[in-house]
Amino acid sequence: MKRIWKKIVKGFVILLSVFWLYTKAMWPSTFTDTPEILANLYSKELCTCRYVIGQGLERCFENHAHITRPSSLEWDEAEKRVRVRVLWAVSSARVVSDRFGCERF
């Protein structure tokens, strides 16, 4: 009886490992990438809202707070730069020009 359970557990572990490898190969963006995606989105959107469109700080934050709130948010008015942290991911964006908007760096 113990032998059967060992085979079942071993088969389950192998099946789980194959499934995990398949998802990493076919869908490289998993739920662990979500904070990085959100940080990149926030930094670029907030930079564009504030420095290209010219809206106020509170208005820009209010427009984009429906997704999730960033852990930290730093505005650099002199360099026209925004730095955003969402969980472990950090992203910064700065103004390229009024015509092209902001870029991540």
CYANA upper distance limits for C-alpha pairs under 8 A (distance plus 0.5 A):
  1 MET  CA      5 TRP  CA      7.14
  2 LYS  CA      6 LYS  CA      6.75
  3 ARG  CA      7 LYS  CA      6.87
  4 ILE  CA      8 ILE  CA      6.72
  5 TRP  CA      9 VAL  CA      6.60
  6 LYS  CA     10 LYS  CA      6.50
  7 LYS  CA     11 GLY  CA      6.47
  8 ILE  CA     12 PHE  CA      6.61
  9 VAL  CA     13 VAL  CA      6.68
 10 LYS  CA     14 ILE  CA      6.71
 11 GLY  CA     15 LEU  CA      6.53
 12 PHE  CA     16 LEU  CA      6.53
 13 VAL  CA     17 SER  CA      6.58
 14 ILE  CA     18 VAL  CA      6.67
 15 LEU  CA     19 PHE  CA      6.66
 16 LEU  CA     20 TRP  CA      6.64
 17 SER  CA     21 LEU  CA      6.68
 18 VAL  CA     22 TYR  CA      6.56
 19 PHE  CA     23 THR  CA      6.73
 20 TRP  CA     24 LYS  CA      6.73
 21 LEU  CA     25 ALA  CA      6.66
 22 TYR  CA     26 MET  CA      6.56
 23 THR  CA     27 TRP  CA      5.78
 23 THR  CA     28 PRO  CA      7.60
 24 LYS  CA     28 PRO  CA      5.42
 24 LYS  CA     29 SER  CA      8.37
 24 LYS  CA     30 THR  CA      8.26
 29 SER  CA     33 ASP  CA      6.40
 29 SER  CA     34 THR  CA      8.50
 30 THR  CA     34 THR  CA      7.71
 33 ASP  CA     37 ILE  CA      6.85
 34 THR  CA     38 LEU  CA      6.61
 35 PRO  CA     39 ALA  CA      6.52
 35 PRO  CA     86 VAL  CA      6.01
 35 PRO  CA     87 LEU  CA      6.73
 35 PRO  CA     88 TRP  CA      7.50
 35 PRO  CA     89 ALA  CA      6.20
 36 GLU  CA     40 ASN  CA      6.66
 36 GLU  CA     86 VAL  CA      7.75
 36 GLU  CA     88 TRP  CA      8.35
 36 GLU  CA     89 ALA  CA      5.42
 36 GLU  CA     90 VAL  CA      7.57
 36 GLU  CA     91 SER  CA      8.19
 37 ILE  CA     41 LEU  CA      6.66
 38 LEU  CA     42 TYR  CA      6.50
 38 LEU  CA     86 VAL  CA      7.42
 39 ALA  CA     43 SER  CA      6.60
 39 ALA  CA     70 PRO  CA      8.00
 39 ALA  CA     84 VAL  CA      6.43
 39 ALA  CA     85 ARG  CA      6.52
 39 ALA  CA     86 VAL  CA      5.98
 39 ALA  CA     89 ALA  CA      6.80
 39 ALA  CA     90 VAL  CA      6.58
 39 ALA  CA     91 SER  CA      5.99
 40 ASN  CA     44 LYS  CA      6.81
 40 ASN  CA     90 VAL  CA      8.35
 40 ASN  CA     91 SER  CA      5.95
 40 ASN  CA     92 SER  CA      7.98
 40 ASN  CA    104 ARG  CA      7.81
 41 LEU  CA     45 GLU  CA      6.50
 42 TYR  CA     46 LEU  CA      6.28
 42 TYR  CA     64 HIS  CA      7.88
 42 TYR  CA     84 VAL  CA      7.38
 43 SER  CA     47 CYS  CA      6.49
 43 SER  CA     82 VAL  CA      6.43
 43 SER  CA     83 ARG  CA      6.74
 43 SER  CA     84 VAL  CA      6.18
 43 SER  CA     91 SER  CA      6.65
 43 SER  CA     92 SER  CA      6.16
 43 SER  CA     93 ALA  CA      5.92
 43 SER  CA    104 ARG  CA      7.91
 44 LYS  CA     48 THR  CA      6.66
 44 LYS  CA     92 SER  CA      8.16
 44 LYS  CA     93 ALA  CA      5.99
 44 LYS  CA     94 ARG  CA      8.35
 44 LYS  CA    102 CYS  CA      6.59
 44 LYS  CA    103 GLU  CA      6.97
 44 LYS  CA    104 ARG  CA      6.95
 45 GLU  CA     49 CYS  CA      6.55
 45 GLU  CA     64 HIS  CA      8.30
 46 LEU  CA     50 ARG  CA      6.55
 46 LEU  CA     60 CYS  CA      6.58
 46 LEU  CA     61 PHE  CA      7.57
 46 LEU  CA     64 HIS  CA      8.10
 46 LEU  CA     82 VAL  CA      7.73
 47 CYS  CA     51 TYR  CA      6.30
 47 CYS  CA     52 VAL  CA      7.86
 47 CYS  CA     80 LYS  CA      8.13
 47 CYS  CA     81 ARG  CA      7.14
 47 CYS  CA     82 VAL  CA      6.33
 47 CYS  CA     93 ALA  CA      6.81
 47 CYS  CA     94 ARG  CA      7.00
 47 CYS  CA     95 VAL  CA      7.56
 47 CYS  CA    102 CYS  CA      6.75
 48 THR  CA     52 VAL  CA      5.45
 48 THR  CA     53 ILE  CA      6.79
 48 THR  CA     95 VAL  CA      8.00
 48 THR  CA    101 GLY  CA      6.38
 48 THR  CA    102 CYS  CA      6.22
 49 CYS  CA     53 ILE  CA      5.61
 49 CYS  CA     54 GLY  CA      6.83
 49 CYS  CA     55 GLN  CA      6.53
 49 CYS  CA     60 CYS  CA      6.26
 50 ARG  CA     54 GLY  CA      5.39
 50 ARG  CA     55 GLN  CA      5.60
 50 ARG  CA     56 GLY  CA      6.76
 50 ARG  CA     57 LEU  CA      7.01
 50 ARG  CA     60 CYS  CA      6.88
 51 TYR  CA     55 GLN  CA      8.09
 51 TYR  CA     80 LYS  CA      6.99
 51 TYR  CA     95 VAL  CA      7.55
 52 VAL  CA     95 VAL  CA      8.00
 52 VAL  CA     97 SER  CA      8.40
 52 VAL  CA     98 ASP  CA      6.14
 52 VAL  CA    101 GLY  CA      6.52
 52 VAL  CA    102 CYS  CA      8.30
 55 GLN  CA     59 ARG  CA      6.88
 55 GLN  CA     60 CYS  CA      6.85
 56 GLY  CA     60 CYS  CA      6.71
 57 LEU  CA     61 PHE  CA      6.72
 58 GLU  CA     62 GLU  CA      6.45
 59 ARG  CA     63 ASN  CA      6.61
 60 CYS  CA     64 HIS  CA      7.05
 61 PHE  CA     65 ALA  CA      6.34
 62 GLU  CA     66 HIS  CA      8.22
 65 ALA  CA     69 ARG  CA      6.22
 69 ARG  CA     86 VAL  CA      8.24
 70 PRO  CA     84 VAL  CA      7.10
 70 PRO  CA     85 ARG  CA      6.25
 70 PRO  CA     86 VAL  CA      5.28
 70 PRO  CA     87 LEU  CA      8.11
 71 SER  CA     84 VAL  CA      8.15
 71 SER  CA     85 ARG  CA      5.86
 71 SER  CA     86 VAL  CA      5.58
 71 SER  CA     87 LEU  CA      6.64
 72 SER  CA     84 VAL  CA      6.37
 72 SER  CA     85 ARG  CA      5.59
 72 SER  CA     86 VAL  CA      7.64
 73 LEU  CA     82 VAL  CA      7.86
 73 LEU  CA     83 ARG  CA      6.39
 73 LEU  CA     84 VAL  CA      5.22
 73 LEU  CA     85 ARG  CA      7.01
 74 GLU  CA     82 VAL  CA      6.27
 74 GLU  CA     83 ARG  CA      5.55
 74 GLU  CA     84 VAL  CA      6.98
 75 TRP  CA     80 LYS  CA      8.20
 75 TRP  CA     81 ARG  CA      6.68
 75 TRP  CA     82 VAL  CA      5.33
 75 TRP  CA     83 ARG  CA      7.14
 76 ASP  CA     80 LYS  CA      6.13
 76 ASP  CA     81 ARG  CA      5.52
 76 ASP  CA     82 VAL  CA      6.66
 77 GLU  CA     81 ARG  CA      7.21
 79 GLU  CA     94 ARG  CA      8.11
 80 LYS  CA     94 ARG  CA      6.36
 80 LYS  CA     95 VAL  CA      6.58
 81 ARG  CA     92 SER  CA      7.61
 81 ARG  CA     93 ALA  CA      6.24
 81 ARG  CA     94 ARG  CA      4.84
 81 ARG  CA     95 VAL  CA      7.30
 82 VAL  CA     92 SER  CA      6.06
 82 VAL  CA     93 ALA  CA      5.92
 82 VAL  CA     94 ARG  CA      6.97
 83 ARG  CA     90 VAL  CA      7.73
 83 ARG  CA     91 SER  CA      6.32
 83 ARG  CA     92 SER  CA      4.80
 83 ARG  CA     93 ALA  CA      7.15
 84 VAL  CA     90 VAL  CA      6.21
 84 VAL  CA     91 SER  CA      5.90
 84 VAL  CA     92 SER  CA      6.75
 85 ARG  CA     89 ALA  CA      6.17
 85 ARG  CA     90 VAL  CA      4.90
 85 ARG  CA     91 SER  CA      7.03
 86 VAL  CA     90 VAL  CA      7.01
 91 SER  CA    104 ARG  CA      7.65
 91 SER  CA    105 PHE  CA      8.08
 92 SER  CA    104 ARG  CA      6.13
 92 SER  CA    105 PHE  CA      6.35
 93 ALA  CA    102 CYS  CA      6.71
 93 ALA  CA    103 GLU  CA      5.78
 93 ALA  CA    104 ARG  CA      4.62
 93 ALA  CA    105 PHE  CA      6.34
 94 ARG  CA    102 CYS  CA      5.76
 94 ARG  CA    103 GLU  CA      6.15
 94 ARG  CA    104 ARG  CA      7.03
 94 ARG  CA    105 PHE  CA      7.93
 95 VAL  CA    101 GLY  CA      6.28
 95 VAL  CA    102 CYS  CA      4.71
 95 VAL  CA    103 GLU  CA      6.92
 96 VAL  CA    100 PHE  CA      6.74
 96 VAL  CA    101 GLY  CA      6.28
 96 VAL  CA    102 CYS  CA      5.84
 96 VAL  CA    103 GLU  CA      6.97
 97 SER  CA    101 GLY  CA      5.98
 97 SER  CA    102 CYS  CA      7.72
